[in-house]
Amino acid sequence: MAGKIEVKDDLQMLADFMLEMILKYGNKVDVDSLPDPEVYFLVQSIKKLNKLMAEKREEVGSMDIEYVMFT
């Protein structure tokens, strides 16, 4: 079948490329100074939730009794 993408070949090419980049630049990257991904994504989630809560407060009104009691 012409034009069919061989997934195994594409993934192997990606893996080979990544291996070459790691071998070439691995010693130049200070991995210990990179941020912890779990903490980074947690902080991003908290910021997103804070933004959504602020938008909701503006929409409903911060002194609305239902908003205060049920949120």
Short mmCIF file of the C-alpha atoms (twelve columns), coordinates in Angstrom:
data_MODEL
# 
_entry.id   MODEL 
# 
loop_
_atom_site.group_PDB 
_atom_site.id 
_atom_site.type_symbol 
_atom_site.label_atom_id 
_atom_site.label_alt_id 
_atom_site.label_comp_id 
_atom_site.label_asym_id 
_atom_site.label_seq_id 
_atom_site.Cartn_x 
_atom_site.Cartn_y 
_atom_site.Cartn_z 
_atom_site.pdbx_PDB_model_num 
ATOM 1  C CA . MET A 1  0.000   0.000  0.000  1 
ATOM 2  C CA . ALA A 2  1.637   3.209  -1.192 1 
ATOM 3  C CA . GLY A 3  1.829   6.116  1.231  1 
ATOM 4  C CA . LYS A 4  1.286   3.990  4.313  1 
ATOM 5  C CA . ILE A 5  3.193   5.301  7.303  1 
ATOM 6  C CA . GLU A 6  5.302   2.690  8.963  1 
ATOM 7  C CA . VAL A 7  4.897   3.541  12.634 1 
ATOM 8  C CA . LYS A 8  7.732   1.318  13.753 1 
ATOM 9  C CA . ASP A 9  10.134  3.008  11.340 1 
ATOM 10 C CA . ASP A 10 9.018   6.506  12.381 1 
ATOM 11 C CA . LEU A 11 9.317   5.673  16.068 1 
ATOM 12 C CA . GLN A 12 12.719  4.109  15.504 1 
ATOM 13 C CA . MET A 13 13.879  7.246  13.674 1 
ATOM 14 C CA . LEU A 14 12.641  9.387  16.575 1 
ATOM 15 C CA . ALA A 15 14.344  7.132  19.112 1 
ATOM 16 C CA . ASP A 16 17.602  7.257  17.137 1 
ATOM 17 C CA . PHE A 17 17.400  11.058 16.928 1 
ATOM 18 C CA . MET A 18 16.740  11.374 20.647 1 
ATOM 19 C CA . LEU A 19 19.642  9.044  21.421 1 
ATOM 20 C CA . GLU A 20 21.972  11.104 19.247 1 
ATOM 21 C CA . MET A 21 20.873  14.354 20.930 1 
ATOM 22 C CA . ILE A 22 21.283  12.881 24.406 1 
ATOM 23 C CA . LEU A 23 24.741  11.575 23.577 1 
ATOM 24 C CA . LYS A 24 25.751  14.862 21.944 1 
ATOM 25 C CA . TYR A 25 24.329  17.334 24.487 1 
ATOM 26 C CA . GLY A 26 23.747  15.231 27.605 1 
ATOM 27 C CA . ASN A 27 26.861  16.392 29.381 1 
ATOM 28 C CA . LYS A 28 26.112  20.063 28.605 1 
ATOM 29 C CA . VAL A 29 22.658  20.054 30.197 1 
ATOM 30 C CA . ASP A 30 22.564  20.529 33.951 1 
ATOM 31 C CA . VAL A 31 19.709  18.126 34.683 1 
ATOM 32 C CA . ASP A 32 19.861  18.778 38.427 1 
ATOM 33 C CA . SER A 33 18.971  22.446 37.897 1 
ATOM 34 C CA . LEU A 34 15.808  21.670 35.930 1 
ATOM 35 C CA . PRO A 35 12.529  22.115 37.823 1 
ATOM 36 C CA . ASP A 36 10.650  19.087 39.123 1 
ATOM 37 C CA . PRO A 37 7.919   18.446 36.524 1 
ATOM 38 C CA . GLU A 38 5.358   17.336 39.118 1 
ATOM 39 C CA . VAL A 39 5.770   20.561 41.080 1 
ATOM 40 C CA . TYR A 40 5.721   22.643 37.891 1 
ATOM 41 C CA . PHE A 41 2.457   21.099 36.662 1 
ATOM 42 C CA . LEU A 42 0.907   21.367 40.136 1 
ATOM 43 C CA . VAL A 43 1.729   25.079 40.274 1 
ATOM 44 C CA . GLN A 44 0.303   25.558 36.763 1 
ATOM 45 C CA . SER A 45 -2.914  23.784 37.786 1 
ATOM 46 C CA . ILE A 46 -3.259  25.918 40.914 1 
ATOM 47 C CA . LYS A 47 -2.756  29.108 38.892 1 
ATOM 48 C CA . LYS A 48 -5.386  27.990 36.393 1 
ATOM 49 C CA . LEU A 49 -7.890  27.183 39.158 1 
ATOM 50 C CA . ASN A 50 -7.237  30.532 40.863 1 
ATOM 51 C CA . LYS A 51 -7.902  32.331 37.590 1 
ATOM 52 C CA . LEU A 52 -11.145 30.397 37.048 1 
ATOM 53 C CA . MET A 53 -12.274 31.123 40.623 1 
ATOM 54 C CA . ALA A 54 -11.554 34.837 40.190 1 
ATOM 55 C CA . GLU A 55 -13.564 34.888 36.962 1 
ATOM 56 C CA . LYS A 56 -16.440 33.083 38.683 1 
ATOM 57 C CA . ARG A 57 -16.368 35.548 41.596 1 
ATOM 58 C CA . GLU A 58 -16.587 38.454 39.164 1 
ATOM 59 C CA . GLU A 59 -19.421 36.749 37.289 1 
ATOM 60 C CA . VAL A 60 -21.495 35.836 40.367 1 
ATOM 61 C CA . GLY A 61 -20.457 38.553 42.750 1 
ATOM 62 C CA . SER A 62 -18.343 37.800 45.786 1 
ATOM 63 C CA . MET A 63 -21.088 38.693 48.270 1 
ATOM 64 C CA . ASP A 64 -23.748 36.411 46.776 1 
ATOM 65 C CA . ILE A 65 -24.897 34.211 49.677 1 
ATOM 66 C CA . GLU A 66 -25.173 31.068 47.533 1 
ATOM 67 C CA . TYR A 67 -21.655 31.607 46.234 1 
ATOM 68 C CA . VAL A 68 -20.234 32.060 49.745 1 
ATOM 69 C CA . MET A 69 -22.040 29.085 51.268 1 
ATOM 70 C CA . PHE A 70 -21.639 26.516 48.483 1 
ATOM 71 C CA . THR A 71 -18.183 27.124 47.108 1 
# 
